[in-house]
Amino acid sequence: MTTSAVLQTSFLGDMILTTPLLERLAPAGPVHVVATPANAPVLANHPAVAGVIVFDKRGTDAGWRGLRRVAAALRATGATRAYLAQGSLRTASLAWLAGIRERVGFATSSGRMLYTRRVPYAKDQHHAVRLWQLASPPGDSAVPAGLRPTLHPGAAEDDAVHDLLAAHGVTAGEPLVALAPGSVWATKRWPGYDALAAELLETGGGERLVVIGAAGDAPLAAAIAGAVARAGGPPVIDATGRLSLLGSAALLARCRLLVTNDSAPLHLASAMNTPTVALFGPTVPALGFGPLADRRAVVAKEGLACRPCHAHGPRQCPLTHWQCMRTLTAAQVAAEVATILPRR
């Protein structure tokens, strides 16, 4: 039996995409995960996770004392092999300070000097595949078909979704379509969700719209609700800020489809296998973060020489025109919805 540690202290989406690696390692023994306060909650209830060590690297654990505290907790797990899913020198130092003999990470990572094995970073692969391959023997490039992340909402999350929908008068089995208009990266936020909502009222199959996201996305939800009300549609369900991360995943499992920017809800939908229409502007799926649901589509402005302009999406368009998002129309997106949404 081998006790493993996986260190993933990057963004929420990265943690979700790390779950296939966790599932791969779990049959060989306990898997302990080092996570941030932001991404740790999505691992609750996950059967592949033996324990989670929270590393608040920019808060209470900042500096040398915090690094030593987390290293001591990691050492106490008895892990003999560490997988550096986040490749900074700080994270590599954490595994080294914990005394973990084998430290595996990508050959391109800034912390690679402290690794005992360096794995090629396959730029042409989805990031979930790249992370899964950290556990592959040298020279083995095989990848299982249909690789997807997994999340495990529990009874509390299901109850929260039930209560939210009941409060909005949603009946059992009533079809829902989710919209996720937000993103922490401003240039990733497509500005056409309110127009899309009105379009779906005319071209859709009678699905009720629900808006998911953080509390800060409430104004975007209000704009969508206003567009639907003006078009004479049923009240939009505003779930922004009302559910936990796993609660949002449970809600997506209840939906027939999600329309989303290149942001965390995309990965939540992949984990729940919810059909997905993903809108890409400053970033591109070729970077490795596209949707993985069985039924999926990507809408993007092809042919722009400036795409991608950033690995995550800058705060402002470097060229000021923001054509990658401005030129995407509600009709285009609605057409993609129609191609993958099964009709009743």
BAKOLKE-102969 format. One record per residue (C-alpha): x, y, z. Coordinates in pm, whole numbers, plus 50000, padded with zeros to 5 digits. Example, Ala and Ser with C-alpha at 12.3 -4.5 7.8 and 13.67 -1.06 7.14 Angstrom:
% residues 2
R       x       y       z
R   51230   49550   50780
R   51367   49894   50714
% end
This chain:
% residues 344
R       x       y       z
R   50000   50000   50000
R   50127   50344   49903
R   50023   50665   50073
R   50026   50953   49825
R   50002   51329   49854
R   49869   51555   49580
R   49950   51924   49610
R   49704   52143   49420
R   49703   52504   49536
R   49597   52667   49212
R   49251   52779   49098
R   48921   52605   49164
R   48900   52467   48812
R   49245   52311   48848
R   49134   52127   49161
R   48826   51991   48985
R   49045   51873   48697
R   49278   51702   48947
R   49007   51455   49058
R   49086   51197   48785
R   49441   51180   48921
R   49306   51131   49273
R   49084   50846   49153
R   49377   50687   48975
R   49591   50690   49288
R   49329   50584   49543
R   49327   50207   49468
R   49694   50189   49570
R   49639   50351   49910
R   49529   50668   50093
R   49548   50996   49903
R   49592   51319   50097
R   49544   51653   49922
R   49699   51989   49999
R   49445   52252   49895
R   49369   52621   49936
R   49075   52750   50141
R   48902   52830   49810
R   48938   52495   49636
R   48926   52253   49932
R   48544   52248   49966
R   48490   52073   49631
R   48666   51763   49767
R   48407   51706   50041
R   48253   51358   50020
R   48498   51251   49750
R   48569   50877   49793
R   48920   50906   49650
R   49032   51154   49917
R   49156   51028   50254
R   49218   51375   50393
R   49260   51742   50302
R   49527   51974   50440
R   49434   52338   50391
R   49727   52561   50295
R   49629   52928   50320
R   49937   53037   50131
R   49833   53402   50100
R   49677   53431   50445
R   49746   53262   50777
R   50009   53029   50626
R   50203   53296   50439
R   50574   53294   50515
R   50813   53044   50664
R   50609   52955   50973
R   50304   52866   50766
R   50511   52654   50532
R   50656   52462   50825
R   50312   52409   50979
R   50166   52262   50663
R   50481   52057   50600
R   50446   51903   50946
R   50082   51813   50875
R   50183   51663   50542
R   50465   51464   50703
R   50216   51322   50954
R   50017   51157   50672
R   50306   50919   50607
R   50300   50993   50235
R   50598   50853   50047
R   50516   51003   49708
R   50402   51355   49622
R   50243   51469   49298
R   50297   51840   49237
R   49981   51932   49047
R   50066   52297   49110
R   50424   52357   49011
R   50555   52655   49205
R   50881   52646   49397
R   50685   52710   49717
R   50471   52399   49666
R   50775   52189   49577
R   50949   52317   49891
R   50648   52205   50094
R   50683   51845   49973
R   51058   51855   50030
R   51022   51995   50383
R   50768   51720   50459
R   51039   51464   50385
R   50849   51295   50101
R   51105   51086   49916
R   50948   51084   49569
R   50833   51415   49424
R   50674   51408   49079
R   50585   51713   48873
R   50593   51867   48529
R   50929   51929   48364
R   50825   52288   48288
R   50737   52382   48647
R   50931   52644   48839
R   50975   52399   49127
R   51124   52123   48910
R   51467   52150   49071
R   51320   51981   49379
R   51146   51701   49188
R   51281   51347   49180
R   51092   51277   48855
R   50993   51524   48587
R   50700   51447   48358
R   50671   51611   48014
R   50403   51879   47997
R   50184   51780   47701
R   50065   52111   47559
R   49828   51935   47318
R   49637   51756   47595
R   49350   51864   47817
R   49476   51964   48162
R   49279   51682   48325
R   49476   51441   48106
R   49806   51615   48183
R   49739   51584   48556
R   49629   51220   48522
R   49957   51144   48343
R   50162   51255   48644
R   50099   50901   48772
R   50195   50730   48445
R   50518   50529   48426
R   50793   50693   48219
R   50722   50654   47849
R   50357   50559   47897
R   50134   50809   47714
R   49813   50604   47720
R   49498   50790   47822
R   49161   50634   47909
R   48871   50725   47683
R   48615   50966   47820
R   48829   51100   48104
R   48623   51343   48312
R   48649   51498   48660
R   48410   51388   48933
R   48247   51561   49229
R   48020   51419   49497
R   47754   51653   49636
R   47594   51511   49948
R   47253   51519   50109
R   47307   51872   50241
R   47374   52003   49891
R   47076   51817   49746
R   46852   51960   50019
R   46978   52313   49951
R   46898   52277   49581
R   46555   52134   49660
R   46475   52425   49892
R   46597   52685   49642
R   46391   52544   49357
R   46084   52493   49576
R   46104   52858   49685
R   46082   52955   49318
R   45789   52725   49249
R   45982   52473   49043
R   45800   52143   49021
R   45964   51801   49019
R   46101   51723   48676
R   46050   52075   48542
R   46324   52133   48281
R   46595   52386   48365
R   46871   52553   48165
R   47155   52716   48360
R   47343   53031   48266
R   47677   53124   48427
R   47753   53482   48317
R   48034   53558   48562
R   48409   53516   48580
R   48679   53660   48803
R   48856   53759   48479
R   48668   54055   48329
R   48749   53987   47964
R   48603   53636   47989
R   48253   53769   48067
R   48042   53754   47753
R   47809   54058   47757
R   47520   53890   47575
R   47354   53671   47837
R   47046   53890   47872
R   46995   53882   47494
R   47051   53506   47494
R   46789   53458   47765
R   46531   53639   47553
R   46638   53437   47247
R   46599   53107   47431
R   46242   53198   47524
R   46159   53197   47153
R   46378   52911   47031
R   46402   52689   47340
R   46196   52395   47454
R   46019   52562   47744
R   46299   52529   47996
R   46306   52760   48298
R   46629   52961   48328
R   46848   52953   48639
R   47153   53174   48690
R   47445   53034   48889
R   47756   53206   49019
R   47904   53393   49312
R   47723   53661   49510
R   47907   53924   49308
R   47732   53799   48995
R   47390   53911   49125
R   47378   54221   48898
R   47435   53997   48596
R   47152   53771   48713
R   46929   54076   48756
R   46997   54186   48398
R   46904   53841   48271
R   46589   53834   48484
R   46490   54175   48351
R   46531   54066   47989
R   46317   53759   48047
R   46048   53959   48227
R   46029   54209   47940
R   45993   53920   47696
R   45703   53779   47900
R   45886   53469   48023
R   45860   53291   48357
R   46064   53434   48648
R   46434   53353   48633
R   46575   53158   48927
R   46865   53355   49075
R   47100   53110   49248
R   47400   53348   49260
R   47561   53337   49604
R   47293   53105   49736
R   47468   52768   49708
R   47805   52622   49799
R   48036   52499   49524
R   47907   52145   49564
R   47555   52284   49586
R   47607   52448   49248
R   47730   52114   49115
R   47416   51946   49248
R   47203   52212   49079
R   47385   52158   48749
R   47313   51787   48774
R   46945   51887   48777
R   46981   52103   48462
R   46948   51996   48101
R   47227   52229   47986
R   47468   52500   48097
R   47582   52804   47900
R   47899   52938   48058
R   48211   53146   48009
R   48553   52987   48047
R   48519   52979   48426
R   48463   52745   48721
R   48102   52646   48635
R   48233   52494   48312
R   48437   52246   48517
R   48153   52184   48762
R   47937   52088   48464
R   48208   51859   48328
R   48218   51681   48663
R   47840   51635   48665
R   47831   51551   48290
R   47585   51832   48225
R   47566   51924   47853
R   47766   52243   47809
R   47795   52534   47568
R   48118   52716   47655
R   48205   53067   47538
R   48573   53138   47482
R   48712   53485   47418
R   49065   53578   47530
R   49145   53213   47602
R   49109   52905   47379
R   49026   52540   47456
R   49364   52439   47316
R   49520   52569   47638
R   49368   52259   47799
R   49062   52383   47988
R   48769   52317   47758
R   48447   52135   47855
R   48453   51757   47905
R   48084   51672   47931
R   47976   51407   47683
R   47763   51663   47498
R   47945   51991   47457
R   48004   52278   47218
R   48238   52575   47209
R   48148   52918   47071
R   48439   53146   46981
R   48543   53414   46734
R   48780   53225   46509
R   49048   53393   46301
R   49152   53662   46547
R   49530   53677   46547
R   49530   53816   46902
R   49370   53501   47051
R   49474   53377   47299
R   49605   53692   47459
R   49650   53550   47809
R   49655   53216   47989
R   49366   53319   48215
R   49214   53629   48056
R   49340   53982   48126
R   49146   54245   48318
R   49121   54454   48001
R   49162   54379   47631
R   49527   54460   47546
R   49411   54600   47207
R   49100   54769   47356
R   48857   54626   47095
R   48752   54305   47283
R   48625   54159   46956
R   48670   53806   47084
R   48361   53852   47303
R   48179   54153   47159
R   48123   53989   46821
R   47963   53671   46958
R   47586   53700   46909
R   47296   53558   47106
R   47173   53390   46786
R   47507   53207   46748
R   47498   53080   47103
R   47131   52981   47083
R   47206   52783   46768
R   47473   52584   46953
R   47231   52526   47239
R   46984   52380   46991
R   47245   52138   46856
R   47314   51969   47187
R   47000   52018   47396
R   46776   51714   47364
R   46420   51819   47296
R   46128   51687   47494
% end
